[in-house]
Amino acid sequence: MPTVADKVYDEALSLPADTRIGLVERLLSSLNLPTRKEIDDLWAQEAERRLTQIDNGEVKLIPGEEVFENIRKKYAQ
């Protein structure tokens, strides 16, 4: 016996593509997920935090070649 969700899904598939897109957008917004701008703002804050740590000498920087060499050693077969 199909569930209500199954029935809604089947009905939604019968809608035109642009209407389905609108429905998807409405459903996603109902989840209260962070927006692209909010995500970008959080990444910018994180980048600023890390730059401050570097400027203040709070972290040890490791050259990229050393990082990749360690990865190669770790996963060498």
Backbone atoms as SQL, in Angstrom:
CREATE TABLE atoms (id INTEGER PRIMARY KEY, chain TEXT, resi INTEGER, resn TEXT, atom TEXT, x REAL, y REAL, z REAL);
INSERT INTO atoms VALUES
  (1, 'A', 1, 'MET', 'N', 0.840, -1.181, 0.000),
  (2, 'A', 1, 'MET', 'CA', 0.000, 0.000, 0.000),
  (3, 'A', 1, 'MET', 'C', 0.885, 1.244, 0.000),
  (4, 'A', 2, 'PRO', 'N', 0.708, 2.112, -0.994),
  (5, 'A', 2, 'PRO', 'CA', 1.555, 3.310, -1.084),
  (6, 'A', 2, 'PRO', 'C', 1.328, 4.247, 0.104),
  (7, 'A', 3, 'THR', 'N', 2.420, 4.834, 0.541),
  (8, 'A', 3, 'THR', 'CA', 2.339, 5.816, 1.621),
  (9, 'A', 3, 'THR', 'C', 1.902, 7.158, 1.053),
  (10, 'A', 4, 'VAL', 'N', 1.584, 8.077, 1.944),
  (11, 'A', 4, 'VAL', 'CA', 1.228, 9.433, 1.509),
  (12, 'A', 4, 'VAL', 'C', 2.397, 10.038, 0.735),
  (13, 'A', 5, 'ALA', 'N', 3.628, 9.803, 1.251),
  (14, 'A', 5, 'ALA', 'CA', 4.812, 10.347, 0.566),
  (15, 'A', 5, 'ALA', 'C', 4.927, 9.787, -0.850),
  (16, 'A', 6, 'ASP', 'N', 4.650, 8.498, -1.012),
  (17, 'A', 6, 'ASP', 'CA', 4.689, 7.888, -2.348),
  (18, 'A', 6, 'ASP', 'C', 3.673, 8.535, -3.282),
  (19, 'A', 7, 'LYS', 'N', 2.482, 8.783, -2.763),
  (20, 'A', 7, 'LYS', 'CA', 1.430, 9.406, -3.571),
  (21, 'A', 7, 'LYS', 'C', 1.819, 10.828, -3.976),
  (22, 'A', 8, 'VAL', 'N', 2.365, 11.574, -3.010),
  (23, 'A', 8, 'VAL', 'CA', 2.792, 12.952, -3.293),
  (24, 'A', 8, 'VAL', 'C', 3.905, 12.929, -4.342),
  (25, 'A', 9, 'TYR', 'N', 4.845, 12.016, -4.185),
  (26, 'A', 9, 'TYR', 'CA', 5.951, 11.894, -5.131),
  (27, 'A', 9, 'TYR', 'C', 5.429, 11.601, -6.539),
  (28, 'A', 10, 'ASP', 'N', 4.538, 10.637, -6.645),
  (29, 'A', 10, 'ASP', 'CA', 3.976, 10.290, -7.954),
  (30, 'A', 10, 'ASP', 'C', 3.235, 11.476, -8.578),
  (31, 'A', 11, 'GLU', 'N', 2.482, 12.191, -7.752),
  (32, 'A', 11, 'GLU', 'CA', 1.774, 13.382, -8.243),
  (33, 'A', 11, 'GLU', 'C', 2.773, 14.447, -8.699),
  (34, 'A', 12, 'ALA', 'N', 3.828, 14.630, -7.913),
  (35, 'A', 12, 'ALA', 'CA', 4.824, 15.653, -8.240),
  (36, 'A', 12, 'ALA', 'C', 5.494, 15.342, -9.577),
  (37, 'A', 13, 'LEU', 'N', 5.752, 14.072, -9.842),
  (38, 'A', 13, 'LEU', 'CA', 6.386, 13.690, -11.111),
  (39, 'A', 13, 'LEU', 'C', 5.518, 14.007, -12.316),
  (40, 'A', 14, 'SER', 'N', 4.235, 14.112, -12.106),
  (41, 'A', 14, 'SER', 'CA', 3.344, 14.410, -13.225),
  (42, 'A', 14, 'SER', 'C', 3.288, 15.910, -13.542),
  (43, 'A', 15, 'LEU', 'N', 3.884, 16.727, -12.694),
  (44, 'A', 15, 'LEU', 'CA', 3.886, 18.181, -12.905),
  (45, 'A', 15, 'LEU', 'C', 4.914, 18.568, -13.958),
  (46, 'A', 16, 'PRO', 'N', 4.726, 19.716, -14.611),
  (47, 'A', 16, 'PRO', 'CA', 5.744, 20.220, -15.543),
  (48, 'A', 16, 'PRO', 'C', 7.048, 20.520, -14.788),
  (49, 'A', 17, 'ALA', 'N', 8.152, 20.470, -15.507),
  (50, 'A', 17, 'ALA', 'CA', 9.470, 20.638, -14.891),
  (51, 'A', 17, 'ALA', 'C', 9.581, 21.931, -14.090),
  (52, 'A', 18, 'ASP', 'N', 9.128, 23.060, -14.629),
  (53, 'A', 18, 'ASP', 'CA', 9.271, 24.331, -13.912),
  (54, 'A', 18, 'ASP', 'C', 8.453, 24.339, -12.620),
  (55, 'A', 19, 'THR', 'N', 7.330, 23.670, -12.614),
  (56, 'A', 19, 'THR', 'CA', 6.510, 23.576, -11.405),
  (57, 'A', 19, 'THR', 'C', 7.203, 22.679, -10.379),
  (58, 'A', 20, 'ARG', 'N', 7.826, 21.580, -10.846),
  (59, 'A', 20, 'ARG', 'CA', 8.572, 20.696, -9.938),
  (60, 'A', 20, 'ARG', 'C', 9.743, 21.434, -9.311),
  (61, 'A', 21, 'ILE', 'N', 10.422, 22.265, -10.115),
  (62, 'A', 21, 'ILE', 'CA', 11.545, 23.049, -9.581),
  (63, 'A', 21, 'ILE', 'C', 11.052, 23.967, -8.470),
  (64, 'A', 22, 'GLY', 'N', 9.934, 24.639, -8.697),
  (65, 'A', 22, 'GLY', 'CA', 9.372, 25.503, -7.664),
  (66, 'A', 22, 'GLY', 'C', 9.010, 24.726, -6.414),
  (67, 'A', 23, 'LEU', 'N', 8.477, 23.532, -6.597),
  (68, 'A', 23, 'LEU', 'CA', 8.116, 22.684, -5.466),
  (69, 'A', 23, 'LEU', 'C', 9.360, 22.270, -4.683),
  (70, 'A', 24, 'VAL', 'N', 10.405, 21.887, -5.398),
  (71, 'A', 24, 'VAL', 'CA', 11.669, 21.511, -4.752),
  (72, 'A', 24, 'VAL', 'C', 12.217, 22.682, -3.945),
  (73, 'A', 25, 'GLU', 'N', 12.211, 23.866, -4.528),
  (74, 'A', 25, 'GLU', 'CA', 12.717, 25.050, -3.822),
  (75, 'A', 25, 'GLU', 'C', 11.915, 25.305, -2.549),
  (76, 'A', 26, 'ARG', 'N', 10.599, 25.170, -2.634),
  (77, 'A', 26, 'ARG', 'CA', 9.756, 25.387, -1.452),
  (78, 'A', 26, 'ARG', 'C', 10.033, 24.335, -0.381),
  (79, 'A', 27, 'LEU', 'N', 10.188, 23.074, -0.800),
  (80, 'A', 27, 'LEU', 'CA', 10.475, 22.017, 0.161),
  (81, 'A', 27, 'LEU', 'C', 11.835, 22.220, 0.826),
  (82, 'A', 28, 'LEU', 'N', 12.833, 22.572, 0.028),
  (83, 'A', 28, 'LEU', 'CA', 14.163, 22.809, 0.595),
  (84, 'A', 28, 'LEU', 'C', 14.161, 23.984, 1.566),
  (85, 'A', 29, 'SER', 'N', 13.456, 25.053, 1.216),
  (86, 'A', 29, 'SER', 'CA', 13.431, 26.211, 2.110),
  (87, 'A', 29, 'SER', 'C', 12.716, 25.879, 3.417),
  (88, 'A', 30, 'SER', 'N', 11.812, 24.900, 3.390),
  (89, 'A', 30, 'SER', 'CA', 11.109, 24.509, 4.623),
  (90, 'A', 30, 'SER', 'C', 12.035, 23.794, 5.598),
  (91, 'A', 31, 'LEU', 'N', 13.197, 23.334, 5.129),
  (92, 'A', 31, 'LEU', 'CA', 14.149, 22.647, 5.996),
  (93, 'A', 31, 'LEU', 'C', 15.039, 23.612, 6.771),
  (94, 'A', 32, 'ASN', 'N', 14.946, 24.903, 6.449),
  (95, 'A', 32, 'ASN', 'CA', 15.756, 25.930, 7.115),
  (96, 'A', 32, 'ASN', 'C', 17.248, 25.665, 7.011),
  (97, 'A', 33, 'LEU', 'N', 17.682, 25.180, 5.845),
  (98, 'A', 33, 'LEU', 'CA', 19.100, 24.960, 5.602),
  (99, 'A', 33, 'LEU', 'C', 19.791, 26.306, 5.414),
  (100, 'A', 34, 'PRO', 'N', 21.089, 26.366, 5.709),
  (101, 'A', 34, 'PRO', 'CA', 21.788, 27.638, 5.484),
  (102, 'A', 34, 'PRO', 'C', 21.791, 28.005, 4.007),
  (103, 'A', 35, 'THR', 'N', 21.711, 29.290, 3.737),
  (104, 'A', 35, 'THR', 'CA', 21.735, 29.762, 2.355),
  (105, 'A', 35, 'THR', 'C', 23.173, 29.794, 1.854),
  (106, 'A', 36, 'ARG', 'N', 23.322, 29.935, 0.561),
  (107, 'A', 36, 'ARG', 'CA', 24.666, 30.018, -0.036),
  (108, 'A', 36, 'ARG', 'C', 25.434, 31.186, 0.575),
  (109, 'A', 37, 'LYS', 'N', 24.749, 32.326, 0.776),
  (110, 'A', 37, 'LYS', 'CA', 25.403, 33.494, 1.358),
  (111, 'A', 37, 'LYS', 'C', 25.863, 33.198, 2.784),
  (112, 'A', 38, 'GLU', 'N', 25.034, 32.509, 3.548),
  (113, 'A', 38, 'GLU', 'CA', 25.423, 32.171, 4.921),
  (114, 'A', 38, 'GLU', 'C', 26.642, 31.253, 4.937),
  (115, 'A', 39, 'ILE', 'N', 26.657, 30.293, 4.031),
  (116, 'A', 39, 'ILE', 'CA', 27.804, 29.381, 3.937),
  (117, 'A', 39, 'ILE', 'C', 29.056, 30.150, 3.529),
  (118, 'A', 40, 'ASP', 'N', 28.929, 31.022, 2.528),
  (119, 'A', 40, 'ASP', 'CA', 30.072, 31.827, 2.090),
  (120, 'A', 40, 'ASP', 'C', 30.575, 32.723, 3.217),
  (121, 'A', 41, 'ASP', 'N', 29.664, 33.313, 3.984),
  (122, 'A', 41, 'ASP', 'CA', 30.055, 34.165, 5.113),
  (123, 'A', 41, 'ASP', 'C', 30.808, 33.357, 6.170),
  (124, 'A', 42, 'LEU', 'N', 30.339, 32.136, 6.441),
  (125, 'A', 42, 'LEU', 'CA', 31.022, 31.291, 7.425),
  (126, 'A', 42, 'LEU', 'C', 32.428, 30.916, 6.955),
  (127, 'A', 43, 'TRP', 'N', 32.571, 30.621, 5.665),
  (128, 'A', 43, 'TRP', 'CA', 33.895, 30.303, 5.135),
  (129, 'A', 43, 'TRP', 'C', 34.813, 31.528, 5.208),
  (130, 'A', 44, 'ALA', 'N', 34.278, 32.697, 4.935),
  (131, 'A', 44, 'ALA', 'CA', 35.082, 33.923, 5.019),
  (132, 'A', 44, 'ALA', 'C', 35.543, 34.150, 6.449),
  (133, 'A', 45, 'GLN', 'N', 34.659, 33.928, 7.415),
  (134, 'A', 45, 'GLN', 'CA', 35.033, 34.068, 8.827),
  (135, 'A', 45, 'GLN', 'C', 36.134, 33.076, 9.203),
  (136, 'A', 46, 'GLU', 'N', 36.003, 31.845, 8.714),
  (137, 'A', 46, 'GLU', 'CA', 37.012, 30.828, 9.002),
  (138, 'A', 46, 'GLU', 'C', 38.360, 31.210, 8.391),
  (139, 'A', 47, 'ALA', 'N', 38.336, 31.714, 7.164),
  (140, 'A', 47, 'ALA', 'CA', 39.577, 32.139, 6.516),
  (141, 'A', 47, 'ALA', 'C', 40.231, 33.276, 7.302),
  (142, 'A', 48, 'GLU', 'N', 39.437, 34.229, 7.752),
  (143, 'A', 48, 'GLU', 'CA', 39.974, 35.341, 8.557),
  (144, 'A', 48, 'GLU', 'C', 40.559, 34.826, 9.862),
  (145, 'A', 49, 'ARG', 'N', 39.880, 33.878, 10.500),
  (146, 'A', 49, 'ARG', 'CA', 40.368, 33.305, 11.758),
  (147, 'A', 49, 'ARG', 'C', 41.725, 32.635, 11.540),
  (148, 'A', 50, 'ARG', 'N', 41.838, 31.885, 10.454),
  (149, 'A', 50, 'ARG', 'CA', 43.090, 31.192, 10.166),
  (150, 'A', 50, 'ARG', 'C', 44.206, 32.173, 9.828),
  (151, 'A', 51, 'LEU', 'N', 43.886, 33.222, 9.067),
  (152, 'A', 51, 'LEU', 'CA', 44.895, 34.234, 8.756),
  (153, 'A', 51, 'LEU', 'C', 45.401, 34.918, 10.021),
  (154, 'A', 52, 'THR', 'N', 44.496, 35.194, 10.928),
  (155, 'A', 52, 'THR', 'CA', 44.884, 35.801, 12.201),
  (156, 'A', 52, 'THR', 'C', 45.817, 34.873, 12.966),
  (157, 'A', 53, 'GLN', 'N', 45.514, 33.574, 12.983),
  (158, 'A', 53, 'GLN', 'CA', 46.382, 32.612, 13.655),
  (159, 'A', 53, 'GLN', 'C', 47.771, 32.588, 13.023),
  (160, 'A', 54, 'ILE', 'N', 47.818, 32.655, 11.701),
  (161, 'A', 54, 'ILE', 'CA', 49.112, 32.671, 11.003),
  (162, 'A', 54, 'ILE', 'C', 49.865, 33.942, 11.347),
  (163, 'A', 55, 'ASP', 'N', 49.184, 35.096, 11.251),
  (164, 'A', 55, 'ASP', 'CA', 49.827, 36.379, 11.538),
  (165, 'A', 55, 'ASP', 'C', 50.349, 36.451, 12.963),
  (166, 'A', 56, 'ASN', 'N', 49.647, 35.807, 13.896),
  (167, 'A', 56, 'ASN', 'CA', 50.047, 35.837, 15.306),
  (168, 'A', 56, 'ASN', 'C', 51.028, 34.727, 15.668),
  (169, 'A', 57, 'GLY', 'N', 51.418, 33.903, 14.690),
  (170, 'A', 57, 'GLY', 'CA', 52.356, 32.817, 14.942),
  (171, 'A', 57, 'GLY', 'C', 51.773, 31.710, 15.807),
  (172, 'A', 58, 'GLU', 'N', 50.476, 31.548, 15.794),
  (173, 'A', 58, 'GLU', 'CA', 49.812, 30.548, 16.641),
  (174, 'A', 58, 'GLU', 'C', 49.796, 29.158, 16.018),
  (175, 'A', 59, 'VAL', 'N', 50.109, 29.072, 14.735),
  (176, 'A', 59, 'VAL', 'CA', 50.097, 27.781, 14.056),
  (177, 'A', 59, 'VAL', 'C', 51.404, 27.581, 13.317),
  (178, 'A', 60, 'LYS', 'N', 51.780, 26.322, 13.121),
  (179, 'A', 60, 'LYS', 'CA', 52.987, 25.995, 12.371),
  (180, 'A', 60, 'LYS', 'C', 52.589, 25.717, 10.932),
  (181, 'A', 61, 'LEU', 'N', 53.173, 26.426, 10.002),
  (182, 'A', 61, 'LEU', 'CA', 52.887, 26.205, 8.587),
  (183, 'A', 61, 'LEU', 'C', 53.791, 25.099, 8.060),
  (184, 'A', 62, 'ILE', 'N', 53.230, 24.231, 7.237),
  (185, 'A', 62, 'ILE', 'CA', 53.974, 23.125, 6.656),
  (186, 'A', 62, 'ILE', 'C', 53.932, 23.297, 5.137),
  (187, 'A', 63, 'PRO', 'N', 55.120, 23.299, 4.497),
  (188, 'A', 63, 'PRO', 'CA', 55.151, 23.443, 3.046),
  (189, 'A', 63, 'PRO', 'C', 54.332, 22.349, 2.369),
  (190, 'A', 64, 'GLY', 'N', 53.666, 22.712, 1.275),
  (191, 'A', 64, 'GLY', 'CA', 52.817, 21.786, 0.554),
  (192, 'A', 64, 'GLY', 'C', 53.527, 20.516, 0.126),
  (193, 'A', 65, 'GLU', 'N', 54.764, 20.635, -0.353),
  (194, 'A', 65, 'GLU', 'CA', 55.508, 19.443, -0.787),
  (195, 'A', 65, 'GLU', 'C', 55.694, 18.464, 0.358),
  (196, 'A', 66, 'GLU', 'N', 55.933, 18.984, 1.563),
  (197, 'A', 66, 'GLU', 'CA', 56.084, 18.112, 2.730),
  (198, 'A', 66, 'GLU', 'C', 54.761, 17.402, 3.043),
  (199, 'A', 67, 'VAL', 'N', 53.677, 18.117, 2.944),
  (200, 'A', 67, 'VAL', 'CA', 52.355, 17.535, 3.190),
  (201, 'A', 67, 'VAL', 'C', 52.095, 16.410, 2.195),
  (202, 'A', 68, 'PHE', 'N', 52.327, 16.661, 0.905),
  (203, 'A', 68, 'PHE', 'CA', 52.072, 15.654, -0.114),
  (204, 'A', 68, 'PHE', 'C', 53.016, 14.458, 0.009),
  (205, 'A', 69, 'GLU', 'N', 54.249, 14.710, 0.404),
  (206, 'A', 69, 'GLU', 'CA', 55.195, 13.617, 0.613),
  (207, 'A', 69, 'GLU', 'C', 54.720, 12.722, 1.750),
  (208, 'A', 70, 'ASN', 'N', 54.243, 13.323, 2.834),
  (209, 'A', 70, 'ASN', 'CA', 53.707, 12.538, 3.952),
  (210, 'A', 70, 'ASN', 'C', 52.496, 11.710, 3.529),
  (211, 'A', 71, 'ILE', 'N', 51.645, 12.294, 2.695),
  (212, 'A', 71, 'ILE', 'CA', 50.471, 11.555, 2.199),
  (213, 'A', 71, 'ILE', 'C', 50.916, 10.387, 1.333),
  (214, 'A', 72, 'ARG', 'N', 51.890, 10.641, 0.444),
  (215, 'A', 72, 'ARG', 'CA', 52.384, 9.565, -0.418),
  (216, 'A', 72, 'ARG', 'C', 52.962, 8.424, 0.414),
  (217, 'A', 73, 'LYS', 'N', 53.733, 8.763, 1.447),
  (218, 'A', 73, 'LYS', 'CA', 54.309, 7.736, 2.319),
  (219, 'A', 73, 'LYS', 'C', 53.223, 6.962, 3.049),
  (220, 'A', 74, 'LYS', 'N', 52.239, 7.675, 3.535),
  (221, 'A', 74, 'LYS', 'CA', 51.180, 7.043, 4.315),
  (222, 'A', 74, 'LYS', 'C', 50.366, 6.055, 3.479),
  (223, 'A', 75, 'TYR', 'N', 50.111, 6.401, 2.222),
  (224, 'A', 75, 'TYR', 'CA', 49.246, 5.572, 1.400),
  (225, 'A', 75, 'TYR', 'C', 50.004, 4.758, 0.345),
  (226, 'A', 76, 'ALA', 'N', 51.325, 4.712, 0.436),
  (227, 'A', 76, 'ALA', 'CA', 52.109, 3.918, -0.506),
  (228, 'A', 76, 'ALA', 'C', 51.807, 2.436, -0.288),
  (229, 'A', 77, 'GLN', 'N', 51.725, 1.709, -1.362),
  (230, 'A', 77, 'GLN', 'CA', 51.419, 0.275, -1.270),
  (231, 'A', 77, 'GLN', 'C', 52.638, -0.539, -1.555);
